[in-house]
Amino acid sequence: MIKVLRSGFLTFYKNKFKCSFGKNGFTKNKREGDGKTPMGNFKILKCYYRSDRIKKPKTKIRCFKITRKMGWCDDPKSPQYNKLIHLPSKYHHEKLYKKDHTYDVILVLNYNTYPVKKLHGSAIFIHIAKRYFKPTLGCVALEKKKIIFLLKKINSYTSVKIG
């Protein structure tokens, strides 16, 4: 089990890694745009990676290459809310093919996925941390090498406990 702690660390068995999370802390009642990381137990659904920046991760999690036309819908007005989308889109979204390195590798958590509830938050990932572990908008972020390490050790049954 992966545990994300309020102390700013993520643990996995005997490993302890610095991480960042939502700029407004943790919540049991996530709302779109609140800057909070949802608390609970989650599964890792899949991995996306930038093949121009990293090799395909060695993992038991399903992995997909990020292309320039991939986005994640964070617009509650869209029928594709909290889902991978093909760009361009008339709805608000995040581009997965980013100039910065935060989305070079993404682990998608099953937060608000089945069923999707409008306004309850979207795009909750484990991704690469910004410099100095700057807080996220609701995701969990780690150093790239730590995510690569985790990918080698986890499988589809690995749970992520946040909070």
C-alpha positions as CSV (number, residue, x, y, z in Angstrom):
1,M,0.0,0.0,0.0
2,I,1.1,3.5,-0.8
3,K,0.3,6.1,1.9
4,V,0.3,9.8,1.3
5,L,0.8,11.5,4.7
6,R,0.0,15.1,5.9
7,S,3.6,15.4,6.8
8,G,4.5,15.8,3.1
9,F,5.8,12.3,2.7
10,L,4.7,9.2,0.8
11,T,5.5,5.8,2.1
12,F,5.6,2.4,0.3
13,Y,6.7,-0.4,2.5
14,K,10.0,0.7,4.0
15,N,10.5,3.5,1.5
16,K,9.7,7.1,2.4
17,F,9.7,9.9,-0.3
18,K,9.1,13.6,-0.1
19,C,5.9,14.6,-1.9
20,S,3.6,17.5,-2.4
21,F,-0.2,17.6,-2.5
22,G,-3.0,20.1,-2.8
23,K,-2.2,23.7,-1.9
24,N,-5.2,23.7,0.4
25,G,-4.5,20.4,2.1
26,F,-6.7,17.3,2.2
27,T,-10.4,16.9,2.2
28,K,-13.1,14.3,2.4
29,N,-15.4,16.5,0.4
30,K,-13.5,17.4,-2.8
31,R,-15.0,20.1,-5.1
32,E,-13.7,21.1,-8.5
33,G,-11.1,23.8,-8.2
34,D,-10.8,23.8,-4.4
35,G,-7.0,23.1,-4.5
36,K,-7.4,20.1,-2.1
37,T,-6.3,16.5,-2.4
38,P,-9.1,14.0,-1.9
39,M,-8.8,11.7,1.1
40,G,-9.5,8.0,0.8
41,N,-8.3,4.7,-0.6
42,F,-7.7,4.6,-4.4
43,K,-6.5,2.3,-7.1
44,I,-4.1,3.2,-9.9
45,L,-6.0,2.8,-13.1
46,K,-3.3,3.4,-15.6
47,C,-0.1,5.2,-16.5
48,Y,0.6,7.8,-19.2
49,Y,4.1,8.8,-20.2
50,R,5.9,11.1,-22.6
51,S,7.9,8.7,-24.8
52,D,10.1,11.6,-26.0
53,R,11.2,12.2,-22.4
54,I,11.3,8.8,-20.7
55,K,11.4,5.2,-21.8
56,K,8.2,3.1,-21.4
57,P,8.1,2.3,-17.7
58,K,8.7,-1.2,-16.6
59,T,5.5,-1.9,-14.7
60,K,2.5,-4.2,-14.3
61,I,0.2,-1.1,-14.7
62,R,-1.2,-0.5,-18.2
63,C,0.9,2.3,-19.8
64,F,0.0,4.6,-22.7
65,K,2.0,7.2,-24.6
66,I,1.0,10.8,-24.2
67,T,0.4,12.5,-27.6
68,R,-0.1,16.2,-28.4
69,K,-3.8,15.7,-28.9
70,M,-4.5,14.3,-25.4
71,G,-6.2,16.2,-22.6
72,W,-8.2,15.6,-19.4
73,C,-11.6,17.3,-19.1
74,D,-12.1,19.3,-15.9
75,D,-15.3,21.0,-17.1
76,P,-18.4,19.9,-15.2
77,K,-20.5,21.0,-18.1
78,S,-19.0,18.4,-20.4
79,P,-20.3,14.9,-20.8
80,Q,-16.6,13.9,-20.7
81,Y,-16.0,15.4,-17.3
82,N,-13.0,13.7,-15.5
83,K,-12.1,11.7,-18.6
84,L,-9.3,11.5,-21.1
85,I,-10.3,13.5,-24.2
86,H,-9.0,14.1,-27.7
87,L,-8.0,17.7,-28.4
88,P,-9.2,20.2,-29.5
89,S,-12.2,20.5,-27.2
90,K,-14.7,23.2,-26.6
91,Y,-14.7,22.3,-22.9
92,H,-12.2,23.3,-20.3
93,H,-9.4,20.8,-20.0
94,E,-5.8,20.2,-19.0
95,K,-3.3,19.3,-21.8
96,L,-1.4,16.2,-21.0
97,Y,1.4,17.0,-23.4
98,K,2.9,19.8,-21.3
99,K,6.0,22.0,-21.8
100,D,7.0,21.5,-18.2
101,H,8.0,18.1,-17.0
102,T,5.1,17.5,-14.4
103,Y,3.2,15.2,-16.8
104,D,6.2,13.3,-18.2
105,V,4.7,10.4,-16.3
106,I,1.2,10.3,-14.7
107,L,-0.5,7.7,-12.6
108,V,-4.3,8.0,-12.9
109,L,-6.2,7.4,-9.6
110,N,-9.7,6.1,-9.6
111,Y,-11.0,9.2,-7.8
112,N,-14.5,10.2,-9.0
113,T,-14.4,7.8,-11.9
114,Y,-17.2,5.2,-11.6
115,P,-19.7,6.9,-11.4
116,V,-18.4,10.4,-12.2
117,K,-20.1,13.1,-10.1
118,K,-20.2,16.6,-11.6
119,L,-18.2,19.2,-9.5
120,H,-16.6,16.5,-7.3
121,G,-13.1,17.0,-8.7
122,S,-11.2,15.7,-11.7
123,A,-7.7,14.8,-12.9
124,I,-6.5,13.4,-9.6
125,F,-3.1,12.0,-10.5
126,I,0.3,11.1,-9.1
127,H,2.7,13.1,-11.2
128,I,6.1,14.7,-11.2
129,A,6.7,17.4,-8.6
130,K,7.6,20.9,-9.4
131,R,10.8,22.5,-8.1
132,Y,10.9,22.6,-4.3
133,F,7.8,20.4,-4.1
134,K,5.5,23.3,-4.8
135,P,1.9,22.4,-3.8
136,T,-0.4,21.0,-6.5
137,L,-4.0,21.8,-7.4
138,G,-5.1,18.5,-5.8
139,C,-2.8,15.8,-7.1
140,V,0.1,14.1,-5.4
141,A,3.5,14.8,-6.8
142,L,6.9,13.1,-6.4
143,E,10.3,13.2,-8.0
144,K,10.4,11.5,-11.4
145,K,12.9,8.8,-10.2
146,K,10.6,8.0,-7.3
147,I,7.6,7.5,-9.6
148,I,9.7,5.2,-11.8
149,F,10.8,3.3,-8.7
150,L,7.1,2.8,-7.7
151,L,6.1,1.8,-11.1
152,K,8.6,-1.1,-11.0
153,K,7.1,-2.3,-7.7
154,I,3.3,-1.8,-8.0
155,N,0.5,-3.6,-9.8
156,S,-3.2,-3.1,-10.4
157,Y,-4.0,-4.3,-6.9
158,T,-1.8,-1.7,-5.2
159,S,-3.9,0.8,-3.2
160,V,-3.1,4.4,-2.5
161,K,-4.3,5.8,0.9
162,I,-4.4,9.5,1.0
163,G,-4.8,11.3,4.3
